[in-house]
Structures are given as C-alpha cells and as structure tokens.
Amino acid sequence: MTIEFRQDYSYCLLVPTSMGVRITPVNGQPVYSSNTFIMQATSAESNVASVSSFLGLPVKVLTRFVKGSPIARFIKDNLAGRHIDYEAKEVDQGGPWGYRHQFNIADSGYGSRGPRVHNDRAGEVGRTLNVNDFDLDRILGKEGVQIVHLSGLIAALSPETGTFCLELARAARKHGTRISFDLNHRASFWKGREAELHDIFAEIASISDILVGNEEDFQLCLGIEGPEAGGTDLSNKIESFKVMINKARKAFGNAAVFATTLRQVVSTNCHLWGAIMSEGSNWHVVEPREITVLDRIGGGDGFVGGMLYGILRGWEPEKWVQFGWATGALATTLLTDYAQPADEDQVWSIWQDNARVRR
C-alpha cells in the first residue's frame, strides 16, 4: 500500500517538542564517579525528525525557549546544525527559580553495568506549550506539512501540552496532513491523570494514520486488552504484538500502520534488535539480529525516524521497517541520542550487515 500526501507543502515533517540538554560522562562511566561530561541538545521528538533532516527533507519543530538563556542558544544552534527549522515562543525566565530547559543526566553503562538515567524537569519551559503560540492554519494550511509526528511524552507532559497536541492533531486532520503518534507511556507522567490522558490519547489515536507503541503502551494509553509481553522471548513478543494490533485496528480503524521495536539486552553493549510493522493487512517482521551498542538511548526514536523517512519517500512498505531498523541501529553507535545518517547508502549498509571500510 501507499500513503497519499498533499503535494503543496513546505515541510515533510512537523514535530512539537520540549527541548533540553543531556549530560553524559565520557567513556561509559557512571555519573557519580565522573568529572568530565559531554553535553548535547536533545528531545525524543527532535531525535525522530533528525533522520529526515540529515537526509535532506525539510523538517520543523514547534517548541518554547527561555528568553535570553544560554542553554536556549545552545539548543537553537544545535537544531540549525541538524538542518531543523524551529518556531517557538520566547518565555521570560522569571528569576532564578523560574523556567528553564530540562536536564537529562545519563550514563551509557558498560558491559554488565546497565545505563542509568535521571530526569531533572523541574520548571521545564516546554510544559507551558500552548496552542495559541502558533498559527496552525498558516503552518498546516498555507505552508503545508506532510506528516505531523506526535509523542505521548509531550501529550502527557502537562495539561497544557495535552491540549496542544490534541488541537494540533485536529488541525492536521482538517488540513489533510497525515498524523504519526508514538504512544510512549510514562507512568510518572500519568499518575493521577489517567482518565484525562486516556481521553486525549484515544482521540489522537482515532485520527492518526501511523501508531507506534509496545503492548504496554497500547494497554495503558488506549485500554486495548491483550496478552502481556512474553518476557525475554522475542518470538512471544512478536505474536503478542500481532494479537494486540489486531484488536487496536478494530478500535482505531483510521490507522494504516502500526509498529514497534523488539529488543533483548544481552549486555549493555550487545543487543538483539528487531522490529515489527503492520501495514494494512500485511505484516513485516525484522527478526532480531545482534547489534553492538555504544549508547542505547535514542534507538527507538531512530527506528521511528527511519520508518517515517521511508514512508515520506514513497518506498515499498517492506523497506519502511528495514530502513527504520537500520537507523535505530545507527543511533546506538553514536554518542548523540539521535541518528545522523551520512546518506541512504550508509543506512542500507547497516541493514545489509556490511561494515567494510568505504574509501
């Protein structure tokens, strides 16, 4: 099958996001025993967009910045380096105890020691994202967008961002823009807000064209009953995902594509990595293969970014999941948590398990 897009567009991909920074110790060391760190600009949603932006497609993020903040300047420069346009409202900091950009403090782990991530999101300016910040009729109507990609992390970040994502999805639907929704359930975000968020997620899912998530995401976000994931047996995970998606397809019939990644951790630096995608009535499965991991964070976002790139390019559906698998694997070889493909050939070489030197 093919997914039809509007042909009058300025951007292939539009993503709302809350930008922040990640600080990571060098050489895979724990945070508590390190005194040298790498800092990078990050967000799950911009990570998804990076695959398309590095491969030459026009991409834009919608966000908020703290006015006059050196961290905001750092993020803006990073987005420019990733070839990503941005549109954002500048918010006054409000003093030393006011708004700021989130900090993600994470070590990559090494060998038998797993990664540990600490999120410091107090005062996060992205939680104030508001639909009134943006002229959606201009962005989606006059400028034009092929796919709006939404993440459950942003939809659940605050009541304001939930409303923003819902209104953005409704506007996308009105203007004939396709909608991709990665459910991304986070228990700490949902605590005490289950009914409110279920309604928001269910409406977004009902008008989405592409839904991404694992069994837990579909059950906890959308109330789709199904089997529990089959422990560490990836073959059980594949079958349980198929059962889940067959039920989700009946409840959310607008979606043409459902997808998830498959991961089994052998050690911090060795994973079995696979993926499964349903396109119409067809199933496309990438059986788990061993990959070497420098830093696992961002692999799932890399998968979604690669899959969306294949869809935007109009490839055959089998290639969507293959390219996504490979861009996810690529992301895990980099110190950034977003994939930076040099070109399509590099990604297809990863898919073909060809690590030979290219001169």
N, C-alpha and C positions, 0 to 999 in steps of 0.2 A: 504494500500500500504506500501511498504518498500522502504527505500532509500539505495541503494547499495554503499558501501565504498571500497576503496582499502584496502587490508589486510596487506600490508607491511608498517607499519607506526611507527614512534616514538612518535607522538603527536596526540591526538584526536582532539584538538582544538588549533588554532593559531590565535592570535588577534594583530593587530597593534594598538598602543595606545600612548597617550601623558599623562604620569603620573604626578600627582601633589598632593597637600595636601588640605584637608578640615579642617577648624577650626569651631567648633560648641560650643556655650555656653552650660553650664550644665543646667539641669532641665527645658529645654524648654524655656529658657529666650531669649529676643531679644539681638542682638549683642550690640546695643548701650548702654544697661543698665547692661552689664556683665563685670566682670573682671577675670573670670575663664573659660577656654576653653579646649575642647578636640581636639587634632589634630590627623588626620588619613591620610594614603595614599589612593589615590582614582583615579579612572577614570571610565567612563561608561563601557568601553570595558573590563577592568580587572574585573569589577563587574560581567559582564556576565560570564567570564571564571571561577569565583570563585566557582560557583555551582559545576561544573565538578571537579575542583581541590580538593575541600573539600571532594568530594565523591570518590576520588581515581583515577580519569582519568588523564593522562599526558597532561599538558597544557603549552603553551609557549606564551609570549608576545614579540613583536618587538617594540622597543621604542628608545629614546635618553635620555642620562643623562648629567647633567652638571658636568664636571670633578672636583673632589675634594669637591663637595657640600655636606654639612651635610644633607640637605634635600634629595639629591640623595641617600645617605647611608640609611636614614630612609626609603625611598621607597623600596630600594633593600631588606632590612631586612624584611619589611612587605610582599613583594612578596614571599620571602622564607618561611615566616610563613604561607602563604596561599598555599604553595606547588606549586607555579607557577614558572617555569623556565623563564628566560629572556635572550634576546640577544639585545645588544644596543651599539651604538657608543657613546663614551665619548667626549663631546664637551667642549672646554675651555670656561670659563665664559666670558672672555673678559673684565674684570674690573667690578667695582660696578654697572655700568649701562648696563651690557651685558645680557647674557642669565640667565634664572632661570626657576624653575618649577612653574607651575600655582598654584594660591591660590584660593580656593573656600570657601567663607565666608558665612555661612548659619546658621540661627536659625531654629529649628524644628517647631516652632509655638506651640500653645497650645489652646485647646478649640475653642473659636470663633475667635482667632487671628491666621491667616494663616502664613505659613512659608515664609520667605524672603531669597532670595539667591543673593549674589553679587559675580560675577566672576571677578577676577583680573588676567588677562592673558597677560599683557604686558611683552615682552621679553621671551615668553614661548618657551622653547627649543624644545618642541615637534612639533612646527610649521616648524622646519627645517628637519623633517624626509625625507629621500631620499632613493630611490630605490637602489642606489649604496652602501648604508650602509650594505646590506645583500646579501648573495649568495643564491638567491631564488632557483636555480637549486639544490643546496645541501639541503636546508631546505625542499623544497617540493618534490624533486626527490629522493635524496639519503636517507634523514631521513624519509620523508613521513609524511603527515598530512591528517586527515580525513575531517575536516571542517575548512575553513578559515572564521572567522567572522569579517565582516567589519561594521563600523558605519559611518553614514553620518556626525557625528560630526568631525571625523578625516578626512574624504574625503573633507570636506569644510573648514578645519582649515586654509589652505593656499594653494597657487598654487602648492607648492612642495608636500604637503601631498595628494592633489587630484591626482597628477600624480603617487605618490607612491601607493595609494590604487588601482588605475586603473591597474598599472603594476603588482601588487600583484594578483589581480583578474585574469588577463590574464595568469599569470604563474600558478595559481591554476588550471585554466581550462586546460592548457596544460598537467599538471601532473595528471589529474584525481581526483583532490581534490574538494570536494563539497564546495559551497560558500553560506554563510548566510550574508544577507545585511539588517541592520536596518537603514531605511532611515533617521530618526532623523533630520528633518528640523529645522534649527535655522535661523530666519530672519536676525539677525545681522551678521551672517557668510556669508549669500548670497547677502547682499546689494551690488549692483554694479557688481556682478559676475554671474548674473542669467543665461545667455546664456552658459558661460563656464561650470558652475556646472551642468546645465541640461544635457549637452552632456556627462559629466563624469558619472553622476548618471545613465543616461539611458543606457550607455554601461555596467556598472557594473550590473545593474538590468537585462539586457538582457542575461547575462551568469550566473546569480545567481540561486540557487536551492531553497532557502528559502528567502522570502521577508517579512519584518516586518515594520509596519507603520500604522498610522491612516489615515482618509480621507484627512486631510490637507497635510500630508506627501506625499501621492500619487499624489495629485493635484499639489502641489508646487514644488516637486522634479522631477516628471516624466511627468507632464502635462496630467494626466488622469482625464478627466472630470467626475464629479459626483455630487451627492447632498451634501449639507452642512450637517455637523453633526447635529443631531436632538436635539440641546440644551442639557438640563439635562435629557431628556427622554432616558434611556439606550436602551429601546426596539427600538426606532427610530435609534439609533446609530448602532445597530446590523443590521437592514435592510439596512441602507445606506452603511455600510461596505460591505455587500454582493453585492450590486449594483456596488460599486467601484471595488471590486475584480474580478467580472465577466468581467469588462472592462479591468482591468490590466492583467488578464490571457490571453486575446486575444493579447495584446500588448507585453507581456513578457512571451511567452509560455514555456520558459525553466524552469520556477519556478514551483515546485511541491507543495510548501507550502506557504501560506500567513497567517499572524496572526497579531492580535492587542489585547491590553488590553482594558477593559472598567472600567471607574472609575467615581463614583459620590461622591462628598465630602459632607457629612452631617455636619461634623465638622472636625477640624484638626485631631482629634483622633478617628473619626468614618467614615469609607468609605464603600460604596458599591463597591465591587471588582469583576470583571468578565473578561471573555476573549472569543475570537472567533478565530477559525482557520479553514482554508480551506485546505484540503489535497486531491489532485486530484479533483474529482467531489463531494467529501464529505465535509459536514460542521460539525464542532464540536464546540458547544457553551457551555460555563460555565455561567449560569445565574448569574447575580450579587448577591453576598452574603455579609452580613455585616462583616467587619473585624475591629479589634481595632488596631489603628496605633500609634506607638511611634514616628516614623520618616518616612515620606512618600518617601523621596529621595532614589532612587535605586530600588523601587518596579518593575518598568518596566524592568530594566536590570535583576532583579531576575527572572521575568517571562521568558524572552528570554533564560537566562542561563538554567533554568529548562526544557524548551521545547527542547533545543538542547541536553541536557543530555538524555532525553527520546529517541530522535532520534538516538543518538550515541549508546544507549543501545539496539536498535532494538526492542523497545516495539511496541505494537499496537498503531496506531495514536491517539486513544481516550485518551490514557494515556499521550501523549506528552503535550497536553494542560492542562490536570488536574495537572500534576506534575509542569508545569510552573506556573499555577495559585497559587499553594501552595508555591513554592519557592519565588514567588513575594510577597505573603502574609507574608512569613517568614522574608524577608528582611525588611519589615516595622515594625517588632517587635524589631529590633536591632539598636544599636547606630551607628554601621558602616552602610555605604550605600551599602553593599554587603551581600548577604546571606551566612551564614556559617552553612550549614546543618550538624548535627552530624552524620546522616546516613539516608538512604532512609526511614526507618520506621518513623522517626520524620516528614519528609515531608508528607508522606501519612496520618499520624495522623492529620496534619493540614487540609488536603483535607477532611478527614472524620469528621472534626469539633470535634475532640476528644482532649480536653485539660486536661484530667485527669493526675494526677501525675503518673510517672513511677518510680518504685523503683527497 
